[in-house]
Structures are given as structure tokens and as C-alpha cells.
Amino acid sequence: MGDHVILILIDMDTIEVSNLNRQFLFRKWHVGQSKAKVAREAVLKFKPDISITAYHANVKDPEFNVDFFKQFNVVLNGLDNLDARRHVNRLCLAADIPLVESGTTGFLGQVTVHVKGRTECYECQPKPTPKSYPVCTITSTPSKFVHCIVWAKDLLFAKLFGDKNQDNDLNIHSTDATNPSNNVEDVFEYKADEDSDQYGRRIYDHVFGYNIDLALANEETWKNRRKPTPLYLKDVMPKQLAKENGKLDKQKLADSVAVSAMSSLGLKNPQDIWNLEENTKIFLEAMKLFIEGREKDIGNLTFDKDDQLSVEFVTAAANIRASSFGIPMHSLFEAKGIAGNIVHAIATTNAIIAGLIVLEAIKVLQNDAENYRMTYCLEHPSRKMLLMPVEPFEPNKSCYVCSENPLSLEVNTLTTKLKDVVEKIVRSKLGMNSPMIMLGASLIFEVGDDLDEDEAANYASNLEKVLAKLPTPVTSGTMLKVEDLQQELSCNINIKHRDEFDEEKEPDGMVLSGWIQPSERQTQTTNNGEATSNAPASTSSPDDSDDLEILDTEPITLSGNKRKVAEISMTGDSGPFKKSSATTNSIVVDIENENGQPALDAADDDVVVMVHDESVHRKKARSQ
Amino acid sequence: MLIDTQNKMNGEELTEQETALYDRQIRIWGADAQRRLSKSHILVSGITGTIVEFCKNVVLAGIGSLTLMDDRLVSEKDLLVNFLIPPDEDKYKEKTIAEVCSDSLRDFNPMVSVSFEKGSLSGCEDGFFDKFDTVIIGRCSLNNKKEMNIKCRKRQKKIAFYTVDCRDSCGEIFVDLQSCKYQKKTVDGTAECFMQYPSFEEAISVSWSSLPKNVSKMYFAMRVIEKFEQDAGRNPGETSSEDLQKLLEFWQNMCQTNSLKESLIPVALLERLLVFTEEHPPVCAIIGGILGQEVIKAISGKGEPLKNFFFFDAATGKGTIEDISPRTDG
């Protein structure tokens, strides 16, 4: 019979060694190549007669618009970040194409089916946004190791090796405004006659010693908290202080295959937990290696978990800070996992989820709508079940994505700039990629390649204005219309002015609401999350392996109880290439992105598989 | 705890290559479990689509060695469910399935030793089993299952025994770990637990009327099909719609002899398993995944292994564990 399937793969990522323990279409010699392209080649090897196109691209690119999606009978997601999933969800709704979503973390996984009008869309149930921490916890009062990692990665590392023009909270302490900050910026600049050793030591003493002493001066902060111990080199490593290392042999550095403080110091095992002195040595050695061996990188580095030296630096810095605050230290292996938001993954769970995805996809292709289901793969059986099917729920009538529910935004219209609303609400919370913002008939803001100079300048200047002072003032009682044409999503947001916001509970300084809680029954299901490893049915208790960005965002406040949803997270890295039996129409390939970075990270990875079936035959799902 | 210390004292560490390749799974089960995996030796006999999925999973996971046994030549049907067989006839003709699959599997992880043995498992002498710590039988006859299980149990060394069979869009796994110690995560850390497994024969001898009402129908249906094939002298899976009448009579007789109600097994289920004996690839992946996980758990000693049957039916979407053990056992 002429069953003909056309398969499209979209993935922006390249293959890494750590993928190979489960992404079995790839081999060692493929490392560095495009996942989509290599997957396609691997498939053709054992199924030469199928039509398969690979795009090494980001699924959020404008070329993948509604018309593009309309070509398909079904879309299968193997994405690993919320942002991309929401984007595809909206496109599938706009194109009215069924979407099979999925995710895995370790032993847990799930597959869900989303059909416009018939079931919930992916966003009907609020998905927790990546965990964020209040700025003061990171800068002044860490209590967990993850806080130290965030400090080391997003503050110290960024300050020393990242973009100098970026705002950085490193020297901001408590809300005590009397800290003299006029000399702060100078600390991180090289002094005239300083060599890399001296610089490193000075920085060490400044961030681990002096800054802590400064913080201790504010008694209020430590009333009910354990006081941190300032750490100075003279106390931590008194013998080393006199040693003059001199400049490293530049030639040696150039020749070395991997610049690594661990190798330099002979610390071989990434699973060892170094003591304070070892961490200090790694810290100083890493600093030296960056300054002398990677000068050209300094000033434009962002943390990359695959950059050994960066990981060593962040581990050491986090550990020293942890030591100071009485928090247990961690091995490089563990620290890397936290700092890199690494998601644990194995071939078996992915195989199970892949099989389940295919079963649902077949149902879609055969219009077997009555039998669509959501399936959860559990680590520990529940009522004897390791695989638990649940009927899909009806669409949430107050979902602002698939039902047009208006939202409300509480914000200080006199002090909040438009750009903050665009970043924190429109892009982040609402997940819009290319937003357009209107007030009545006035276009306040839009993005696009085709804007002329005047328009672009106008929007740029609008971004810098506070809401109430925009040419068309956005004040309490007005309503913004926010749209993303590519996603075909339109939202109305009612503006309510509020003067004060709680720094800890509302770190964004604005609160979006109006999304009514789905019913009790629906709260049983688990949600996709991101790079977290909570088991279903547990309340998501903060965990050292949680996401780490200092995001100034908070999960959308729901009117009603703020239910903590259990999460099974993401990546649909599913393995097998299913050979189609003569009667089935679909072949599935899901590929995963290694990064597992939360939504706002630029290093996204998109895996979307679309199946275009030219001749859908009505066959029983089980027929052979 | 003690096992961990001993391993560290042995001074064996994972190589840099292993740490890089297995990073994502070491983050789940730890370096010690990974080491234990790398020392395991697994035998699979009867290469079906599901078995192939399983093989892929454990090879990727980094076991020590995998040995395949299946003297059959590749057929058209195999091509439909077995992704390890290259579609090019020149590449597989004259070769047994075991050989073709071993060749493909080696590519998946060069650190695992993959080989094949000629002959059939039932023809092997008892000592042959001692090479392995885990034996898995793909679809085979009732008597073979019992026999292989007993042979494994008789060995001094403890050999973990599994059978797996998928038909239509269903699958069954049987697990026999004899006596098993494992580490279970508790609120305070880990606790050591102990489980005792019945042999296959002991399990299927448990009287059906003594089993709880909610036991998966698939358990019963598979036993009926199994016995029917055995008594009719058929190879497993060699049945068709023409046998339906005979099967139903067979089942009726069973009910009379054992005082069972015919309604215990829906006819539709029996029919499915009888007529549609081919495997369904996505189900192979699911069952192969569950089996892979179980074998890894048993080898690593981490996590509670399932006892002692697992069933999946795509029609219901449920993947269920059933404990079919004689009551007198602990």
C-alpha cells in the first residue's frame, strides 16, 4: 500500500559527547555536527525510502510561520525549554494542527496531546517558570549552595570575564544605602604594576574578605542569621603568600590542549570535594590561566558548562563563598550540574517516551480522537502502574492563549519604564517573541526588520520612558493590546497602578494576573517544567539542582491559591527510530538539546518533528 | 554504603572517556553504579524487535558485555520491527540474526564488548550460563522458559533471569532475581531492602482463583496462549485467526478443569494475542525501555526492582506491575 510519510526535523543544536549515552543516531565522529542533519542521515540508512528534510535552525525563526505549520498532520515536540514549547504551542493553535508534547528527566517522563478546541492547549495549565532567587539572597545572604553558584557564575565570573558594560550587582550589599560605592568599580581593574598573581590574590581578598567584612558591619542583616566568616589569603593559605609564581610560560599555555587549573594542580577527580585550601588554589590558578592564557576571551565570556576552566573557576568561587557562609561544599561534578542546569538523562526513559509519542501520533494520523491520552512514566509505581494514562482535559476557558482571556497588570506607571514591561511581562511571562504593543489606535512598540529609521528611533525612545509619560500615556484603567503576529497570539492587559511592591515576593516590581486556576481535578496532573528534577506528586521543594538564573521574574501570580505544581521536566530526547510497519504511517525522530537552559537563555535548542502524511488510512491503531 | 567504600578502596575509577560519555546517567545513579554496570555480562536469546530495543539500551548504558543468540536467518518480518538490520539484503543474507545485530550494536558503544554465539540456548551445557549474570529470553515456548529459568537457578552464581514477549500492541516482562538486595532511597538516606522471587514455574502455578480481582487480564491471556501453543506443538507466535475456535475451546476446557469463569479473560484480548502476533514497534520501544531499566537497576543494586510481572497494553495505555507469587513465600 502506498502509505507515504514526509518527515521534517528542526533542531538548532550540534552533537556533544554527553549526548551519546542516549541519542543513538549519533556516533563519536559526529560531535560538532548538526543534530537534525545527522539524524536524517542515520534514518535514511535504515529507511532509505522515506522523505525527510532537516533544518538546522531555531524553531522560533520567522520562516516557521503558521503557513509552514499548516502543511502538517501532526507536530511532535522534543524541546527542552519552556519558551520554545510555548511558541510551538501557539503556532499549532493558530494552524489548528494537533501537537504531541513530551518531556523526560531521569526516570520520569510524560507525553501529552493537544488539539485546539478539544483538549487543553500546552499553556492551559500554568507551567512554572524557572526558579529565580531574590537578588539580596545572592549578593548578601546565601543559605544554600545554589545561591553560591549563582553568585559565582552570574556575578563574579560575569564581572571578571564578561561584558564590562553589563550591570552587575556584585558589590551591592543589603539595602543599607550608606555603602560607599565610589571606589567599587576600580577594584576590578588591573593596577599599573600588578601581575596576574597579585591581581588574583587581591580579588580573592576583596570578594571573600573585604566584602564580607563590609556586610558584617550591618548588624541588622545578621540578627537572626549565621554570620559569614571573612576569608583572607593570609589566613587560608599563609605559606603560599610569599611565593612568587611569575608569569606562566606563554608557549606552554599555547601548546596545552586544555587549559585547566585542575591539571595544573594535579587534582584529577571531578567527583572529589576539595577543601578550602584546594578551592583557593584552584581559584587563583584559574584566574591566572584566564588572564595569561585566554586574554582575548576576557570581556566577552559567558559561562559555558563545557568550558572546563570556567567550570573550575565557578566551582572554586562558589565553594569558597559556601565555606564562608557555613554551607557544605560540592564537587566539580556536582557544581557543574547546578551551574550548567544539566539535566540527567538515560536511554531507557527516552525510549519509553518515544514509544508513547509514536502511539499518540498514530492516533492523530488515524483521527482516533476518542483515544488520545496523556501518559505519565513514573519512577515508583502508583496503584501498581509505572505507566499511567490520563484522559486529556478540556480547554481551560480562562487560558489567555487558547481562549481570549484578558489579563491585568499591577505596576507603578510613574516609575516603570516600558522596556521593563516588554522584557519581564511581554517576552518573559507571555512568551512573545516578536511583540507589538498598542494602546487604542496607537502603536507604542514593535519589533521588525522592516522598520524605518524614524519608527525604530521612536520605539527605542519609548522603551526608555516610564509608562505614564509615553506619548500615549499608559495609566491606571487603560488597556494594552499585545500581539505576536507570528504566534498569532493576542492579549489584552488591563493596567492598574500600584505604588509599592515587595522586593522579596514581587522582585519584578509588577504583577500579572487574571488567569483563573483550573479546577481541582486538573491539579492532579504533573506539569512540564524545566531543568528541575522533582518527582510528581511532591510539592516542588527547592532543590540544589534547580535552575539558576537570577531572573527578576516570578511565576505568574494566580488569583486564588498559588498551587505549587509538581514537575516533570522537559527534554523529549527520545531515542528510537521506529521502523514503520506496513500499516503505520509515521516515523519519529526526536533529538535533544544538551543545554537544558531555562527559558530566557539564548542558547536554546529546538527539536520539532512534523509528520506530513499524504494518505491517511483509517486503520485500527492495533492492526498489523 | 559498604559496597561504595569497597569500590573506592579498589582504586578503580572511571576513565575520562567514560566520565564524559556517561555524564548524564552518572548524575542519576552515581559512579559506583556505573562501574558495576561496566562489569556486567548479559546474554540475550531470541532476537525480537523488543529484545533489540533492550540491547540498544544496555549497550548505550555501558555494560561490560552483551552476547546474542539466535540462529534464524533474517526474514522480511524481522525488517519491519528490527532497526538493527540494514535494509540492504547483501548485508544480511547468509548471516544469522544474532550476527547481523551484533555487528550493528557494536557501533553504539565501542566500550561494550558485543558478540554472538551460535546454536540455541537449550542446547548449551549448564556451565555456559556461568559466564553471565543476566539472562534474557525473547519470545520462546512455555517449556523452554521453564527450563532456562531452572538452569539459571541451579547455578551457584546468582543469575538474574528475564523473559519478554510482545504481541500486537501489548507486552509482558517476567522477572526472576531469586533473592535480591537493593538500596532504596528513604527520607533519611538509603536503606537496604530484601526481596524473594519465585521461579517462573512457581509463579504460574499460583492458582488463578486465589489472585486478587484486579490482576491484569493480560497475565491470564498470555498464559492461555502460551499453553495453547505448547500443547498444539506450535512455535511461539505461529498462530492465526484460523486457530480462534480451537483456542476458545481450549480456554473453555481450562475453565472447567480449574473452576474458572470464562469472563476472566475478554475474548477480544485472546483474539488479539492469537491473531496479531507481530510486534508493534513503539511498544517494542516501551517494553525494551522498561526491561532495560529493570536490568540496570538489578545490576547496579540501586532502586527497587519490579516484582515480578510487567504488562503494557496500548489499548488501555496502562503499564502495570503484577506480583504473582506463591503466598507462602516471604
Chai-1 contact restraints between the chains, C-beta under 6 A:
chainA,res_idxA,chainB,res_idxB,connection_type,confidence,min_distance_angstrom,max_distance_angstrom,comment,restraint_id
A,V17,B,A20,contact,1.0,0.0,6.0,A-B,restraint_1
A,S18,B,D23,contact,1.0,0.0,6.0,A-B,restraint_2
A,S18,B,R24,contact,1.0,0.0,6.0,A-B,restraint_3
A,L20,B,L21,contact,1.0,0.0,6.0,A-B,restraint_4
A,N21,B,L21,contact,1.0,0.0,6.0,A-B,restraint_5
A,N21,B,Y22,contact,1.0,0.0,6.0,A-B,restraint_6
A,N21,B,R24,contact,1.0,0.0,6.0,A-B,restraint_7
A,N21,B,Q25,contact,1.0,0.0,6.0,A-B,restraint_8
A,N21,B,L60,contact,1.0,0.0,6.0,A-B,restraint_9
A,F24,B,L60,contact,1.0,0.0,6.0,A-B,restraint_10
A,F24,B,F108,contact,1.0,0.0,6.0,A-B,restraint_11
A,F46,B,F83,contact,1.0,0.0,6.0,A-B,restraint_12
A,F46,B,P87,contact,1.0,0.0,6.0,A-B,restraint_13
A,G106,B,I28,contact,1.0,0.0,6.0,A-B,restraint_14
A,G337,B,R27,contact,1.0,0.0,6.0,A-B,restraint_15
A,H344,B,R24,contact,1.0,0.0,6.0,A-B,restraint_16
A,H344,B,R27,contact,1.0,0.0,6.0,A-B,restraint_17
A,H344,B,I28,contact,1.0,0.0,6.0,A-B,restraint_18
A,A345,B,R24,contact,1.0,0.0,6.0,A-B,restraint_19
A,I346,B,Q25,contact,1.0,0.0,6.0,A-B,restraint_20
A,A347,B,N57,contact,1.0,0.0,6.0,A-B,restraint_21
A,A347,B,L60,contact,1.0,0.0,6.0,A-B,restraint_22
A,T348,B,N57,contact,1.0,0.0,6.0,A-B,restraint_23
A,T348,B,G289,contact,1.0,0.0,6.0,A-B,restraint_24
A,T348,B,G292,contact,1.0,0.0,6.0,A-B,restraint_25
A,T348,B,Q293,contact,1.0,0.0,6.0,A-B,restraint_26
A,A351,B,A285,contact,1.0,0.0,6.0,A-B,restraint_27
A,A351,B,G289,contact,1.0,0.0,6.0,A-B,restraint_28
A,I352,B,I286,contact,1.0,0.0,6.0,A-B,restraint_29
A,I352,B,G289,contact,1.0,0.0,6.0,A-B,restraint_30
A,A354,B,A285,contact,1.0,0.0,6.0,A-B,restraint_31
A,G355,B,P282,contact,1.0,0.0,6.0,A-B,restraint_32
A,G355,B,A285,contact,1.0,0.0,6.0,A-B,restraint_33
A,G355,B,I286,contact,1.0,0.0,6.0,A-B,restraint_34
A,V358,B,P282,contact,1.0,0.0,6.0,A-B,restraint_35
A,L359,B,P282,contact,1.0,0.0,6.0,A-B,restraint_36
A,L359,B,A314,contact,1.0,0.0,6.0,A-B,restraint_37
A,R373,B,G317,contact,1.0,0.0,6.0,A-B,restraint_38
A,T375,B,G317,contact,1.0,0.0,6.0,A-B,restraint_39
A,P381,B,I321,contact,1.0,0.0,6.0,A-B,restraint_40
A,K384,B,T320,contact,1.0,0.0,6.0,A-B,restraint_41
A,K384,B,I321,contact,1.0,0.0,6.0,A-B,restraint_42
A,M385,B,K318,contact,1.0,0.0,6.0,A-B,restraint_43
A,M385,B,T320,contact,1.0,0.0,6.0,A-B,restraint_44
A,L386,B,G319,contact,1.0,0.0,6.0,A-B,restraint_45
A,L387,B,G319,contact,1.0,0.0,6.0,A-B,restraint_46
A,P389,B,G317,contact,1.0,0.0,6.0,A-B,restraint_47
A,P389,B,K318,contact,1.0,0.0,6.0,A-B,restraint_48
A,P576,B,A285,contact,1.0,0.0,6.0,A-B,restraint_49
A,F577,B,F83,contact,1.0,0.0,6.0,A-B,restraint_50
A,K578,B,P281,contact,1.0,0.0,6.0,A-B,restraint_51
A,K578,B,P282,contact,1.0,0.0,6.0,A-B,restraint_52
A,K579,B,L80,contact,1.0,0.0,6.0,A-B,restraint_53
A,K579,B,F83,contact,1.0,0.0,6.0,A-B,restraint_54
A,K579,B,P281,contact,1.0,0.0,6.0,A-B,restraint_55
A,S581,B,L80,contact,1.0,0.0,6.0,A-B,restraint_56
A,R622,B,D168,contact,1.0,0.0,6.0,A-B,restraint_57
A,R622,B,S169,contact,1.0,0.0,6.0,A-B,restraint_58
A,Q624,B,F276,contact,1.0,0.0,6.0,A-B,restraint_59
A,Q624,B,E278,contact,1.0,0.0,6.0,A-B,restraint_60
